[in-house]
Amino acid sequence: MYNFDEIVDRKNTSCAKYDALDLYFGEEDLQPLWVADMDFKTPNVINDAIINRAKHGIYGYAKPTKKTYDLVKNWMKKRHNWEIDTSWISFVNGVVPAYSAAIEALSKEGDEVIVQTPVYFPLFKSVKENGRVLITNSLKEDNGYYTMDLDDLKSKITPKTKILTLCSPHNPVGRVWNKNELIELANICIENNITIISDEIHADIVFKKFTPLASISNEISNITLTLNSAGKTFNIAGLNCAYAISENKEILKKYENIVRKRELSSINVFGFTALEAAYEFGEEWLEQLLQYLSLNIKFTKSYLEKNNSKIIFVEPDSTYLLWFSFKNYSISHAKVKQKLLKNSKVALNDGTSFGTEGKGFFRLNAALPKTNLEKALSKIVTHF
Ligand SMILES: Cc1ncc(COP(=O)(O)O)c(C=O)c1O
């Protein structure tokens, strides 16, 4: 059994979550529950592979090998029942750099890109930074549960709409979109010649069946560029190794041209080492991680209920990111934020950073030992 209860001191490890509190929250004395990485050690199968690679002593430029491609292919087949070909895979140094490159590759300046908000903020920030027009298609919320608003989506499509960004599973609302929702969405894009960029980085951390968008049909695969990585799954995001997948040669070529132009394809040698070890030997650890996260999520739900908390919390289908609504409190968003920081002394992500729809929400990262989760919840509940 792996020990997810172990408390690991992450301070002074150039760790954004712990060492940059002052920079982002203006104080250091906070329990960090923000950045989407986990407070668990990556499994020894990965650590040992990295140590062995380091013992070699030469760290020149790295390239993926046949084995790297085969492991990605096998992972998609085994975990997600998706058959892909080596020629569809393109390695890159992160999902966010890949996304930005894809925006440039698959649209022109002034074109419109539709993003379903609230969502992980680089997915809309990159659109603007690339000089494209951001169109938001807000998700519909019903007491903390989210669905897509496809009527609104249809009404926003114009001849200038070239890309739809899908976050699947969705950060921060935690939905695993079901197959029917994905088919309906994709059909609208097929009818309107819109390419879908599907960010599937959270695909492995799911508590119900996940369907990769492009696995549904050839027609859908033909309009999709999928982005993924082992970064979230195995807590190796700092090793900057990710990949894009597309069956459509034209889409992949356009995307790779921009990746080359932006010099994004050179990947840290330890990134490949970790990815290979993870996909070859990491499944047992992942299964146990999923059980631990699921218990943390259930614990959170019952803790809030037992303490008669007015926080609205719907258990996510995916991710360890918990989307807390404080809308039942008759205080402003700014006041909630202040109380979390000054009274509860916890650092959560501000919901409004995911879009205006995030007003009243804060995102709590529950990928931490249960004792520390309990401490955090107790500090929150005491002041709310
Ligand atoms: C939806 C989503 N995409 C991408 C990323 C980051 O990907 P990368 O670190 O590979 O750039 C995150 C990290 O939180 C995320 O939640």
The ligand as a MOL file (V3000), in Angstrom:
LIG
                    3D

  0  0  0     0  0            999 V3000
M  V30 BEGIN CTAB
M  V30 COUNTS 16 16 0 0 0
M  V30 BEGIN ATOM
M  V30 1 C -7.1170 22.2310 -17.4680 0
M  V30 2 C -5.6330 22.4170 -17.3020 0
M  V30 3 N -4.8520 22.4710 -18.4000 0
M  V30 4 C -3.5180 22.6340 -18.3060 0
M  V30 5 C -2.8990 22.7500 -17.0730 0
M  V30 6 C -1.4220 22.9610 -16.9910 0
M  V30 7 O -0.7390 22.1710 -17.9170 0
M  V30 8 P 0.8460 22.2640 -18.0880 0
M  V30 9 O 1.4290 22.3350 -16.7210 0
M  V30 10 O 1.1990 21.0030 -18.8140 0
M  V30 11 O 1.1170 23.4780 -18.9100 0
M  V30 12 C -3.6850 22.7110 -15.9110 0
M  V30 13 C -3.0680 22.8920 -14.5910 0
M  V30 14 O -3.7200 23.1600 -13.6110 0
M  V30 15 C -5.0780 22.5180 -16.0330 0
M  V30 16 O -5.8670 22.4510 -14.9600 0
M  V30 END ATOM
M  V30 BEGIN BOND
M  V30 1 1 1 2
M  V30 2 1 2 3
M  V30 3 2 2 15
M  V30 4 2 3 4
M  V30 5 1 4 5
M  V30 6 1 5 6
M  V30 7 2 5 12
M  V30 8 1 6 7
M  V30 9 1 7 8
M  V30 10 2 8 9
M  V30 11 1 8 10
M  V30 12 1 8 11
M  V30 13 1 12 13
M  V30 14 1 12 15
M  V30 15 2 13 14
M  V30 16 1 15 16
M  V30 END BOND
M  V30 END CTAB
M  END
